[in-house]
Amino acid sequence: MSGVLFAEATGTWPYVAAAWVVVFGSMGAYALVTVVRGRRLSKKVPPEKRRWS
């Protein structure tokens, strides 16, 4: 049984898994950078101009 799993793992599935990791890792990193940048910029807005508070 383990030989069958190893045979399947040596096909294209490692490349598919790596692609998913790259895609979701990139999206997560971009989201994190966007949120951090937005929070940093929101602190620069004067309190009377803040529409969200």
MMTF fields as JSON, N, C-alpha, C and O atoms, coordinates in Angstrom:
{
  "mmtfVersion": "1.0.0",
  "mmtfProducer": "UNKNOWN",
  "numBonds": 211,
  "numAtoms": 212,
  "numGroups": 53,
  "numChains": 1,
  "numModels": 1,
  "chainsPerModel": [1],
  "groupsPerChain": [53],
  "chainIdList": ["A"],
  "bondAtomList": [4, 2, 8, 6, 12, 10, 16, 14, 20, 18, 24, 22, 28, 26, 32, 30, 36, 34, 40, 38, 44, 42, 48, 46, 52, 50, 56, 54, 60, 58, 64, 62, 68, 66, 72, 70, 76, 74, 80, 78, 84, 82, 88, 86, 92, 90, 96, 94, 100, 98, 104, 102, 108, 106, 112, 110, 116, 114, 120, 118, 124, 122, 128, 126, 132, 130, 136, 134, 140, 138, 144, 142, 148, 146, 152, 150, 156, 154, 160, 158, 164, 162, 168, 166, 172, 170, 176, 174, 180, 178, 184, 182, 188, 186, 192, 190, 196, 194, 200, 198, 204, 202, 208, 206],
  "bondOrderList": [1, 1, 1, 1, 1, 1, 1, 1, 1, 1, 1, 1, 1, 1, 1, 1, 1, 1, 1, 1, 1, 1, 1, 1, 1, 1, 1, 1, 1, 1, 1, 1, 1, 1, 1, 1, 1, 1, 1, 1, 1, 1, 1, 1, 1, 1, 1, 1, 1, 1, 1, 1],
  "groupList": [{"groupName": "MET", "atomNameList": ["N", "CA", "C", "O"], "elementList": ["N", "C", "C", "O"], "formalChargeList": [0, 0, 0, 0], "bondAtomList": [1, 0, 2, 1, 3, 2], "bondOrderList": [1, 1, 2], "singleLetterCode": "M", "chemCompType": "L-PEPTIDE LINKING"}, {"groupName": "SER", "atomNameList": ["N", "CA", "C", "O"], "elementList": ["N", "C", "C", "O"], "formalChargeList": [0, 0, 0, 0], "bondAtomList": [1, 0, 2, 1, 3, 2], "bondOrderList": [1, 1, 2], "singleLetterCode": "S", "chemCompType": "L-PEPTIDE LINKING"}, {"groupName": "GLY", "atomNameList": ["N", "CA", "C", "O"], "elementList": ["N", "C", "C", "O"], "formalChargeList": [0, 0, 0, 0], "bondAtomList": [1, 0, 2, 1, 3, 2], "bondOrderList": [1, 1, 2], "singleLetterCode": "G", "chemCompType": "PEPTIDE LINKING"}, {"groupName": "VAL", "atomNameList": ["N", "CA", "C", "O"], "elementList": ["N", "C", "C", "O"], "formalChargeList": [0, 0, 0, 0], "bondAtomList": [1, 0, 2, 1, 3, 2], "bondOrderList": [1, 1, 2], "singleLetterCode": "V", "chemCompType": "L-PEPTIDE LINKING"}, {"groupName": "LEU", "atomNameList": ["N", "CA", "C", "O"], "elementList": ["N", "C", "C", "O"], "formalChargeList": [0, 0, 0, 0], "bondAtomList": [1, 0, 2, 1, 3, 2], "bondOrderList": [1, 1, 2], "singleLetterCode": "L", "chemCompType": "L-PEPTIDE LINKING"}, {"groupName": "PHE", "atomNameList": ["N", "CA", "C", "O"], "elementList": ["N", "C", "C", "O"], "formalChargeList": [0, 0, 0, 0], "bondAtomList": [1, 0, 2, 1, 3, 2], "bondOrderList": [1, 1, 2], "singleLetterCode": "F", "chemCompType": "L-PEPTIDE LINKING"}, {"groupName": "ALA", "atomNameList": ["N", "CA", "C", "O"], "elementList": ["N", "C", "C", "O"], "formalChargeList": [0, 0, 0, 0], "bondAtomList": [1, 0, 2, 1, 3, 2], "bondOrderList": [1, 1, 2], "singleLetterCode": "A", "chemCompType": "L-PEPTIDE LINKING"}, {"groupName": "GLU", "atomNameList": ["N", "CA", "C", "O"], "elementList": ["N", "C", "C", "O"], "formalChargeList": [0, 0, 0, 0], "bondAtomList": [1, 0, 2, 1, 3, 2], "bondOrderList": [1, 1, 2], "singleLetterCode": "E", "chemCompType": "L-PEPTIDE LINKING"}, {"groupName": "THR", "atomNameList": ["N", "CA", "C", "O"], "elementList": ["N", "C", "C", "O"], "formalChargeList": [0, 0, 0, 0], "bondAtomList": [1, 0, 2, 1, 3, 2], "bondOrderList": [1, 1, 2], "singleLetterCode": "T", "chemCompType": "L-PEPTIDE LINKING"}, {"groupName": "TRP", "atomNameList": ["N", "CA", "C", "O"], "elementList": ["N", "C", "C", "O"], "formalChargeList": [0, 0, 0, 0], "bondAtomList": [1, 0, 2, 1, 3, 2], "bondOrderList": [1, 1, 2], "singleLetterCode": "W", "chemCompType": "L-PEPTIDE LINKING"}, {"groupName": "PRO", "atomNameList": ["N", "CA", "C", "O"], "elementList": ["N", "C", "C", "O"], "formalChargeList": [0, 0, 0, 0], "bondAtomList": [1, 0, 2, 1, 3, 2], "bondOrderList": [1, 1, 2], "singleLetterCode": "P", "chemCompType": "L-PEPTIDE LINKING"}, {"groupName": "TYR", "atomNameList": ["N", "CA", "C", "O"], "elementList": ["N", "C", "C", "O"], "formalChargeList": [0, 0, 0, 0], "bondAtomList": [1, 0, 2, 1, 3, 2], "bondOrderList": [1, 1, 2], "singleLetterCode": "Y", "chemCompType": "L-PEPTIDE LINKING"}, {"groupName": "ARG", "atomNameList": ["N", "CA", "C", "O"], "elementList": ["N", "C", "C", "O"], "formalChargeList": [0, 0, 0, 0], "bondAtomList": [1, 0, 2, 1, 3, 2], "bondOrderList": [1, 1, 2], "singleLetterCode": "R", "chemCompType": "L-PEPTIDE LINKING"}, {"groupName": "LYS", "atomNameList": ["N", "CA", "C", "O"], "elementList": ["N", "C", "C", "O"], "formalChargeList": [0, 0, 0, 0], "bondAtomList": [1, 0, 2, 1, 3, 2], "bondOrderList": [1, 1, 2], "singleLetterCode": "K", "chemCompType": "L-PEPTIDE LINKING"}],
  "groupTypeList": [0, 1, 2, 3, 4, 5, 6, 7, 6, 8, 2, 8, 9, 10, 11, 3, 6, 6, 6, 9, 3, 3, 3, 5, 2, 1, 0, 2, 6, 11, 6, 4, 3, 8, 3, 3, 12, 2, 12, 12, 4, 1, 13, 13, 3, 10, 10, 7, 13, 12, 12, 9, 1],
  "groupIdList": [1, 2, 3, 4, 5, 6, 7, 8, 9, 10, 11, 12, 13, 14, 15, 16, 17, 18, 19, 20, 21, 22, 23, 24, 25, 26, 27, 28, 29, 30, 31, 32, 33, 34, 35, 36, 37, 38, 39, 40, 41, 42, 43, 44, 45, 46, 47, 48, 49, 50, 51, 52, 53],
  "secStructList": [7, 2, 2, 2, 2, 2, 2, 2, 2, 6, 6, 6, 2, 2, 2, 2, 2, 2, 2, 2, 2, 2, 2, 2, 2, 2, 2, 2, 2, 2, 2, 2, 2, 2, 2, 2, 2, 2, 2, 2, 2, 2, 6, 6, 1, 7, 4, 4, 4, 7, 1, 7, 7],
  "xCoordList": [0.825, 0.0, 0.873, 0.579, 1.929, 2.764, 3.486, 3.804, 3.749, 4.372, 3.47, 3.943, 2.168, 1.201, 1.145, 1.12, 1.126, 1.095, 2.359, 2.301, 3.497, 4.747, 4.747, 5.228, 4.208, 4.153, 3.272, 3.596, 2.153, 1.282, 1.92, 1.721, 2.674, 3.296, 4.421, 4.772, 4.987, 6.079, 5.582, 6.391, 4.281, 3.714, 3.668, 4.624, 2.552, 2.408, 1.819, 1.801, 1.335, 0.682, 1.585, 1.094, 2.866, 3.707, 3.77, 3.845, 3.74, 3.737, 2.417, 2.396, 1.327, 0.016, -0.031, -0.491, 0.436, 0.443, 1.338, 0.973, 2.49, 3.397, 2.749, 2.902, 2.04, 1.364, 0.295, 0.16, -0.467, -1.485, -0.835, -1.348, 0.279, 0.979, 1.458, 1.32, 2.016, 2.505, 1.348, 1.454, 0.257, -0.881, -1.479, -1.653, -1.797, -2.436, -1.453, -1.856, -0.191, 0.812, 0.956, 1.058, 0.963, 1.055, -0.172, -0.053, -1.341, -2.567, -2.596, -3.01, -2.164, -2.124, -1.14, -1.435, 0.03, 1.034, 0.537, 0.737, -0.107, -0.64, -1.735, -1.782, -2.601, -3.665, -3.069, -3.523, -2.063, -1.421, -0.772, -0.932, -0.048, 0.603, -0.446, -0.248, -1.548, -2.602, -3.249, -3.487, -3.531, -4.153, -3.194, -3.598, -1.949, -0.97, -0.804, -0.746, -0.726, -0.575, -1.811, -1.694, -2.987, -4.222, -4.317, -4.744, -3.925, -3.948, -2.957, -3.243, -1.798, -0.788, -1.289, -1.118, -1.904, -2.409, -3.604, -3.764, -4.446, -5.637, -5.271, -6.035, -4.112, -3.684, -3.269, -3.216, -2.977, -2.56, -3.744, -3.566, -4.943, -6.13, -6.57, -6.664, -6.839, -7.292, -8.61, -9.431, -8.822, -10.042, -11.34, -12.31, -11.387, -12.634, -12.929, -14.057, -11.939, -12.131, -12.409, -12.71, -12.315, -12.515, -14.007, -14.786, -14.391, -15.792, -16.117, -17.292, -15.108, -15.336, -15.401, -15.587, -15.25, -15.308, -16.296, -16.477],
  "yCoordList": [-1.189, 0.0, 1.26, 2.211, 1.274, 2.47, 2.682, 3.817, 1.609, 1.746, 2.457, 3.216, 2.215, 2.873, 4.37, 5.203, 4.702, 6.113, 6.83, 7.977, 6.168, 6.778, 6.992, 8.015, 6.025, 6.145, 7.323, 8.05, 7.508, 8.632, 9.958, 10.968, 9.962, 11.198, 11.658, 12.838, 10.754, 11.152, 11.652, 12.002, 11.692, 12.199, 13.711, 14.378, 14.236, 15.689, 16.316, 17.542, 15.503, 16.065, 16.931, 17.912, 16.64, 17.58, 18.969, 19.976, 19.021, 20.311, 21.047, 22.266, 20.299, 20.905, 21.446, 22.566, 20.666, 21.104, 22.324, 23.26, 22.33, 23.479, 24.724, 25.821, 24.565, 25.705, 26.272, 27.49, 25.391, 25.848, 26.595, 27.624, 26.092, 26.755, 28.135, 29.108, 28.221, 29.511, 30.49, 31.648, 30.043, 30.925, 31.429, 32.635, 30.511, 30.939, 31.667, 32.56, 31.308, 32.042, 33.466, 34.401, 33.632, 34.972, 35.805, 36.982, 35.204, 35.93, 36.328, 37.438, 35.442, 35.75, 36.864, 37.761, 36.812, 37.851, 39.199, 40.225, 39.202, 40.447, 41.017, 42.225, 40.162, 40.616, 41.21, 42.252, 40.555, 41.056, 42.419, 43.337, 42.544, 43.824, 44.92, 46.054, 44.593, 45.573, 46.042, 47.237, 45.122, 45.484, 46.327, 47.334, 45.923, 46.689, 48.084, 49.06, 48.188, 49.503, 50.375, 51.573, 49.769, 50.512, 51.023, 52.157, 50.202, 50.648, 51.783, 52.736, 51.668, 52.716, 54.023, 55.091, 53.941, 55.147, 55.733, 56.953, 54.895, 55.399, 56.226, 57.101, 55.96, 56.749, 58.16, 59.048, 58.382, 59.702, 60.619, 61.822, 60.052, 60.852, 61.577, 60.959, 62.877, 63.614, 63.043, 62.564, 63.088, 62.497, 63.045, 62.298, 64.321, 64.896, 64.43, 64.568, 63.887, 63.405, 61.9, 61.367, 61.22, 59.763, 59.449, 59.825, 58.768, 58.396, 57.064, 56.719, 56.299, 54.958, 54.892, 53.813, 56.038, 55.983, 56.994, 57.092],
  "zCoordList": [0.0, 0.0, 0.0, -0.723, 0.792, 0.836, -0.49, -0.843, -1.226, -2.533, -3.518, -4.365, -3.413, -4.292, -3.968, -4.873, -2.687, -2.299, -2.74, -3.184, -2.621, -3.06, -4.567, -5.053, -5.306, -6.761, -7.171, -8.11, -6.459, -6.778, -6.378, -7.052, -5.302, -4.823, -5.736, -5.733, -6.511, -7.395, -8.742, -9.602, -8.942, -10.195, -10.188, -9.792, -10.628, -10.732, -9.473, -9.354, -8.525, -7.344, -6.49, -5.932, -6.349, -5.581, -6.223, -5.52, -7.538, -8.217, -7.998, -7.828, -8.004, -7.747, -6.328, -6.106, -5.372, -3.976, -3.805, -3.093, -4.438, -4.34, -4.94, -4.404, -6.025, -6.649, -5.718, -5.598, -5.056, -4.107, -2.949, -2.509, -2.456, -1.355, -1.796, -1.055, -2.989, -3.493, -3.665, -3.261, -4.255, -4.51, -3.204, -3.024, -2.29, -1.048, -0.134, 0.611, -0.177, 0.59, 0.09, 0.884, -1.225, -1.804, -1.472, -1.132, -1.568, -1.245, 0.228, 0.563, 1.097, 2.523, 2.827, 3.616, 2.203, 2.419, 1.903, 2.553, 0.744, 0.183, 1.09, 1.323, 1.593, 2.492, 3.764, 4.236, 4.314, 5.53, 5.291, 6.095, 4.196, 3.872, 3.669, 4.105, 3.018, 2.768, 4.07, 4.246, 4.972, 6.253, 7.095, 7.676, 7.16, 7.944, 7.367, 8.114, 6.059, 5.421, 5.649, 5.906, 5.555, 5.795, 7.214, 7.437, 8.184, 9.582, 9.81, 10.534, 9.188, 9.338, 8.725, 9.312, 7.551, 6.897, 7.637, 7.666, 8.236, 8.92, 10.145, 10.552, 10.735, 11.898, 11.497, 12.348, 10.228, 9.753, 9.431, 9.243, 9.37, 9.057, 10.327, 11.387, 10.234, 11.424, 11.959, 11.177, 13.281, 13.864, 13.281, 13.156, 12.923, 12.397, 10.972, 10.498, 10.297, 8.916, 8.867, 7.799, 9.991, 10.024, 9.928, 10.804, 8.871, 8.686, 9.319, 9.443, 9.726, 10.221, 11.745, 12.307, 12.423, 13.892, 14.432, 15.646]
}
